[in-house]
Amino acid sequence: MTNREDELLANIEQVALNRSNTINATTNSNVVNSSVTIVGDIDSNVNSNINTTTAALTNEDYSRRLLGGEEPNENITISSLRAVIATSATALNQGNSNSTALLSVCNQIDTESGVVAATTTASVETSVGAPVLNGLEASGVQGSVVLANGVAVPSAVTSNASSNGSSALSELWSENPPSSASSGFSDDDSLAGQEGDPKTIEQIVQMVKEQGRKGLVKEYAEIRNRAPEGTFVYARMRNNLTKNRYTDVLCYDHSRVVLSREDGEDYINANFVDGYKQKNAYISTQGPLPKTSQDFWRMIWEQHCLVVVMTTRVMERGRVKCGQYWEPTENSSLEFGNFHVRTLSIEINEDYTVASLELKNLKTDEIRNVSHWQFTSWPDYGVPSSAMAMLNFLQKVREKQASMVKALGDTWAGHPRGPPIVVHCSAGIGRTGTFITLDICISRLEDVGTADIRGTVEKIRSQRAYSIQMPDQYVFCHLALIEYAVSRGMLKSVDLTGFDDRGEDSD
């Protein structure tokens, strides 16, 4: 067990004791016993984050890498791609195999060395010089037919995409890209209601006691072993490959944020994620690269975002984790294409830093305010020793979003909770997924008294692939929710004795 995980469990005890002392200090009768007893060690299976270059990964291999604690591959160079032709091409093309061939949409991992499909038998090696369709080599394949989100694309469209170097498949979208502002008050397909397996906080505590840490890690393994629930066509297109910070953290097609077309480009590694009773409540994205910072600010402008949450530092362990897309000093500014970003003020707190930014569109001279929240207490390895810093940070972010939406008045006609909150770390799946999971579960717990951590994680992963990157992050979500409940008086006593000792086969 790591010291941080030990401290995290012990902190639940301290929160309960602090609350008990507060109540005892103000009440002469009906004393509440809010003690928490926690005994045992957590055997942390978190390995050092080693950046490993892998020739080709299956879905199972990739999941195992994330479970083991390794970082995604950084997008430095892409030496080659491997095209895979599906054996079922004839049937899917109505038997017309002489004139068309179906390229398999690979939902596996695009690494620095290759792409592997989940179910194929034939493969051909090609060079990166040929046109790429769906992130796959199209060399030697005539009249290729591609399936994107279940839609058959005419070969003329795909050949056009190959010849002009840009994605003609983008024409599948309407002229106006999906926007949270247009979703109005609809909560269809969001995380509203009581679907899934909701539990009261008492039931969650009981489950955590019964399963122990190893049981939760086993549950996480079941989640991460599932195949991706979508395609990565746009993320694998040649023009977009270098826009991905990591070659194996790609962006789903069905939930991706589509930028307005500019020079034929509309791609950014970002996905809409539903919140509690709010569709597209978040934009889950990677830390901007120097070449994508302009796209990042364009996304914020087009989606009318008010708040940006950053859960990483620019540099960690001597490595760049995110581009410097805003100035960290007051009264200074940066320009990214058509956007001028000026830092008006900075407020430094123990666990986070808040920057008030002025975003100016140089094309229209329109100015908007953006609030930038950077959580600075996440350790280089593992998870925070206490959830309270993250919980307080989350609450402050909520309050800021609400106040900025209120300030918009009648000019905001979208969801009452406002436009999406942009959340990013480095890859946009680990700490980002943890923050979003906690926000959703706490919102639901406050509203109806139940939460569904597993269901929430599964839903988020269906919109932003591989969210909640590590098993300790999944465990952290459970302990953090309990810590929140204790701090709010929803629980009087929590005894997690033996949490670390229960094996995977415990009943």
Secondary structure, DSSP 8 states (H G I E B T S, - for coil): --HHHHHHHHHHHHHHHHHHHHHHHH-SSS-----EE--S--------------S-B-HHHHHHHHHHT----B-S-----EEEE-TTHHHHTTT-TTT--BB----SB--SS----SS-SEEEE--TTS-EETTEE-TT-TT-BEEETTEEE-HHHHHHHHHHSS-GGGGGS-SS---GGGGTT--TTSS-TT-S--EEHHHHHHHHHHHHHHHHHHHHHHHHTS--SS--TGGGSHHHHTT-SBTT----STTB-----BTTB---SEEEEEETTEEEEEEEE----TTTHHHHHHHHHHTT--EEEE-S-SEETTEE-S---S-SSTTEEEEETTEEEEEEEEEE-SSEEEEEEEEEETTT--EEEEEEEEE----SSS--S-SHHHHHHHHHHHHHHHHHHHHHGGG--S-TT-S-EEEE-SSSSSHHHHHHHHHHHHHHHHHHSEE-HHHHHHHHHTTSTT-S-SHHHHHHHHHHHHHHHHHTTS-S-EE-TTTTT--TT--
